Amino acid sequence: MAAVAYSAGRDSTALLHATARAGQAQGFDVVALHVHHGLMPQADAWLAFAEKQCERWSKAGLPVRLLSTRLQGKPEKGDSVEAWARRERRSALARMAREAGASAILLAHHRRDQAETVLLGLGRGSGARSIAGMRPCDPPWYRPLLGVRRALTHAACDELGLTPWQDPHNADRRFTRTRLRTEVLPLLEDVLGGGVAEALARTATALREDTDTLDELAGQALAEVGTGGGGIAGSAGSGLDAARLAALPEAVRRRVIRGWLLAGGASGLTDKQIRGVDTLVTAWRGQGGVAVGSPLRSQRLIAGRRDGMLTLHTEPV
């Protein structure tokens, strides 16, 4: 069983068709996962289009069927429509894949998408992890087209006579990615003489290799500096030895802090929050704790320092 995130646009159409052809040749079923966002008047027609496409391919002998779901709720205060839709879409795709019995989800991100992700990371100043872009394999997410030019998926649709859905959001300048795609990247290509998307993708790959190495070192260090609370080092309820942390290289230390915070239940961590917790180690003056992201709106998670240890505790909001 293979699962493909299917928006019915050009890229996911090319990926789904290729996966279904492989399933036909090798004897496995394919499930297309479509998320109804409910963000535009055409959303129902969009879903109907996706259903018709999959039904047509199934009748032609391709082993493909469609699963769909409608997003519930709406963006919370301070949450952008893009961020909300992305987060809810990933959750919905993962849920549908589990229901279908698929352990992997294929995504149609290509080289241009990777370049846009790198630029977004640069603009936010969110560190090497963000600039390293998307991973080709990040279970359960797999991106077989990440090294492929967008023009190739478009050419495949044209050559195979595949009709994709034209998403009006792709031309909506209210969305940051749309402006990156239609304004910023073309300008960079013009100013720098072409090849910018490819160069950004190479940069992401190089940074990802460095980040993986540093993460491995941080994992080893976390086991050495974590102690107390009766918990496993780095788990919820354990603390971190500030003196041992201070002796670590800066890049490794902040990764140790990040891993410890995540193990303790933190979510949506920002570089600013991690650096704030780092000051409890490097610039300790008896200051108060640092609030970090918590998945529960009724409480907040606080990283503090006591008796030479970094500690985590919750407080009601």
C-alpha positions in Angstrom: 0.0 0.0 0.0 1.3 3.4 -1.0 -0.3 6.7 0.2 0.1 9.9 -1.9 -0.9 13.4 -0.6 -3.1 14.5 -3.5 -4.1 18.1 -3.9 -5.0 17.5 -7.6 -2.5 20.1 -8.7 0.1 19.5 -11.3 2.9 18.2 -9.0 0.7 15.8 -6.9 -1.1 14.7 -10.1 2.2 13.7 -11.7 3.3 11.9 -8.5 0.1 10.1 -8.0 -0.1 8.9 -11.6 3.5 7.7 -11.5 2.9 5.8 -8.2 -0.3 4.2 -9.5 1.6 3.1 -12.7 4.2 1.5 -10.4 1.5 -0.1 -8.3 -0.1 -1.5 -11.5 3.3 -3.0 -12.6 4.4 -4.3 -9.2 1.0 -5.3 -7.7 0.4 -2.9 -4.9 -2.5 -0.6 -4.1 -2.4 3.2 -4.0 -4.5 5.5 -1.9 -4.8 9.2 -2.7 -5.2 11.4 0.4 -7.1 14.7 -0.3 -7.7 17.4 2.4 -10.7 19.6 2.0 -9.5 22.9 3.5 -12.8 24.8 3.3 -10.9 28.0 2.7 -12.5 28.9 -0.6 -15.9 28.7 -2.3 -14.5 26.2 -4.9 -13.4 23.7 -2.2 -16.4 21.3 -2.9 -15.8 21.4 -6.6 -12.1 20.8 -5.9 -12.9 17.6 -4.0 -15.3 16.5 -6.7 -12.6 17.0 -9.3 -10.2 14.9 -7.3 -12.8 12.1 -6.9 -13.5 12.1 -10.6 -9.8 11.9 -11.5 -9.2 8.9 -9.2 -12.4 7.2 -10.4 -11.3 7.6 -14.0 -7.9 6.1 -13.4 -9.4 3.3 -11.4 -11.7 2.4 -14.3 -8.6 2.5 -16.6 -7.0 -0.2 -14.5 -4.8 1.8 -12.2 -5.0 0.5 -8.5 -5.9 3.9 -7.0 -8.7 5.1 -4.6 -9.3 8.3 -2.9 -9.7 9.1 0.8 -10.7 12.6 1.8 -11.4 14.6 4.9 -12.6 18.1 5.7 -10.7 20.3 8.1 -12.6 21.5 11.2 -12.1 24.6 13.2 -10.3 27.8 12.1 -7.0 29.6 12.8 -6.5 30.7 16.4 -5.6 34.2 17.4 -2.1 35.0 16.2 -2.0 32.0 13.8 -1.7 32.7 10.1 -4.0 30.9 7.7 -1.0 29.3 6.0 0.4 28.0 9.3 -2.9 26.7 10.5 -3.7 25.0 7.1 -0.2 23.4 7.0 -0.4 22.0 10.5 -4.0 20.7 10.2 -3.3 19.2 6.8 -0.3 17.2 8.0 -2.4 15.9 10.9 -5.2 15.0 8.6 -2.9 13.2 6.1 -1.3 11.2 8.9 -4.7 10.2 10.3 -6.0 9.1 6.8 -2.8 7.1 6.1 -3.1 5.2 9.4 -6.8 4.4 8.5 -5.7 3.1 5.1 -2.9 1.0 6.6 -0.1 3.0 5.0 3.0 3.7 7.0 4.5 6.1 4.4 3.1 9.2 2.8 4.5 10.5 -0.5 4.6 14.3 -0.9 5.1 16.1 -4.3 7.5 18.8 -3.1 10.1 19.5 -5.8 13.3 21.6 -6.1 11.5 24.9 -6.3 9.6 24.1 -3.1 12.9 23.4 -1.4 14.3 26.7 -2.6 11.2 28.6 -1.2 11.6 26.8 2.1 15.3 27.8 2.4 14.4 31.5 1.7 11.6 31.4 4.3 14.1 30.1 6.8 16.6 32.8 5.9 14.0 35.5 6.3 12.9 34.3 9.7 16.4 33.9 11.0 15.4 30.6 12.5 18.8 28.8 12.3 20.4 26.1 10.3 17.7 23.5 11.0 15.2 25.7 9.1 17.6 26.7 6.3 18.4 23.0 5.8 15.0 22.7 4.3 12.9 19.6 3.8 14.3 16.1 4.1 13.8 13.6 1.2 13.0 11.0 3.9 11.4 12.1 7.2 9.1 9.2 8.2 6.3 9.0 7.6 6.9 11.8 5.0 8.7 10.9 1.8 9.5 13.4 -1.0 10.7 11.5 -4.1 10.5 14.6 -6.3 12.6 16.9 -4.1 15.5 16.9 -6.6 13.2 17.3 -9.6 12.6 20.6 -11.4 9.0 21.9 -11.3 9.1 22.1 -15.1 9.5 18.3 -15.3 6.2 17.5 -13.4 4.4 20.1 -15.6 5.8 18.5 -18.7 4.8 15.0 -17.5 1.2 16.1 -17.1 1.2 17.7 -20.6 2.7 14.6 -22.2 0.4 12.1 -20.4 -2.7 14.2 -21.0 -3.3 14.6 -17.3 -5.6 17.5 -16.3 -4.7 19.1 -13.0 -6.8 21.4 -10.8 -5.9 25.1 -11.1 -5.6 26.3 -7.5 -6.4 30.0 -7.3 -4.3 30.2 -4.1 -1.2 29.7 -6.2 -1.7 33.2 -7.7 -3.0 34.9 -4.5 -0.4 37.5 -3.4 -1.7 37.4 0.2 0.3 34.2 0.7 4.0 34.5 1.4 5.0 31.4 -0.7 3.1 32.8 -3.7 5.1 36.0 -3.6 8.3 34.0 -3.2 7.4 31.9 -6.2 6.2 34.6 -8.5 8.3 37.6 -7.5 11.3 36.9 -5.3 12.8 33.8 -7.0 12.4 35.2 -10.5 14.1 38.4 -9.4 17.0 36.5 -7.9 17.3 34.3 -11.0 17.5 37.5 -13.1 20.0 39.3 -10.8 22.2 36.4 -10.2 22.1 34.9 -13.6 20.0 31.8 -13.1 20.5 28.6 -11.1 19.3 30.1 -7.8 16.8 27.3 -7.0 19.4 24.6 -7.6 21.9 26.5 -5.5 19.5 26.9 -2.6 18.7 23.2 -2.8 22.4 22.4 -2.7 22.8 24.7 0.3 19.9 22.9 2.1 21.6 19.5 1.5 25.0 20.7 2.8 23.4 22.2 5.9 21.3 19.1 6.5 24.4 16.9 6.6 26.1 19.3 9.1 22.9 19.4 11.2 22.6 15.6 11.3 26.1 15.3 12.6 25.6 18.0 15.3 22.3 16.4 16.3 24.0 13.0 16.8 26.7 14.7 19.0 23.9 16.5 21.0 22.1 13.2 21.5 25.2 11.7 23.1 25.8 14.8 25.2 22.2 14.8 26.4 22.6 11.4 28.0 25.7 12.7 29.8 24.4 16.0 31.2 20.8 14.9 32.1 20.2 13.8 35.6 17.8 14.0 38.6 14.0 13.8 38.9 14.1 10.0 38.8 13.6 10.2 35.0 15.7 9.1 32.1 18.3 11.7 31.0 16.5 14.2 28.8 13.0 12.9 29.5 10.1 14.7 31.2 10.9 15.1 34.9 14.7 15.1 34.5 17.0 18.1 34.8 20.2 19.2 33.1 23.5 19.8 34.8 24.2 23.5 34.1 28.0 23.2 34.7 28.3 20.3 32.3 26.1 22.1 29.7 28.4 25.2 29.9 31.4 23.1 28.9 29.8 22.0 25.7 30.4 23.8 22.3 27.7 26.4 21.7 26.0 24.6 18.8 25.9 21.3 20.6 24.7 22.9 23.8 21.7 24.6 22.2 20.7 21.3 20.5 20.9 19.5 23.8 18.6 22.1 25.3 16.2 21.8 22.4 16.1 18.0 22.7 15.5 18.2 26.4 12.7 20.7 26.0 11.0 18.6 23.4 11.3 15.5 25.6 9.7 17.5 28.4 6.6 18.3 26.3 7.5 21.6 24.7 6.1 22.3 21.2 6.5 25.0 18.6 10.0 25.9 19.8 11.6 29.0 18.4 15.3 29.9 18.2 14.6 32.8 20.5 13.2 30.5 23.2 16.1 28.1 22.9 18.6 30.9 23.2 16.6 32.3 26.2 17.0 29.0 28.0 20.6 28.9 27.0 21.2 32.2 28.9 20.2 30.3 32.1 23.5 28.4 31.5 25.8 31.0 30.0 24.6 34.2 31.7 23.1 33.1 35.0 22.4 36.0 37.4 19.5 34.4 39.4 16.9 35.5 36.8 13.5 34.0 36.4 12.5 31.2 34.1 11.8 31.2 30.4 8.4 30.3 29.0 8.5 27.9 26.0 5.7 26.5 23.8 3.2 24.1 25.3 0.6 22.0 23.5 -2.0 22.9 26.1 -3.5 26.4 26.0 -4.5 26.1 29.7 -0.9 26.0 30.9 2.6 27.2 30.0 5.9 25.4 30.3 8.7 27.1 32.1 12.4 26.3 32.0 14.2 27.5 35.0 17.4 26.9 37.0 17.7 25.7 40.6 20.7 24.4 42.5 22.8 24.2 39.4 20.2 22.3 37.4 17.9 23.3 34.5 14.4 22.3 35.4 11.0 22.2 33.7 7.7 22.9 35.3 4.2 23.9 34.2 2.1 26.9 35.3 -1.5 27.7 34.7 -2.2 30.4 32.1 
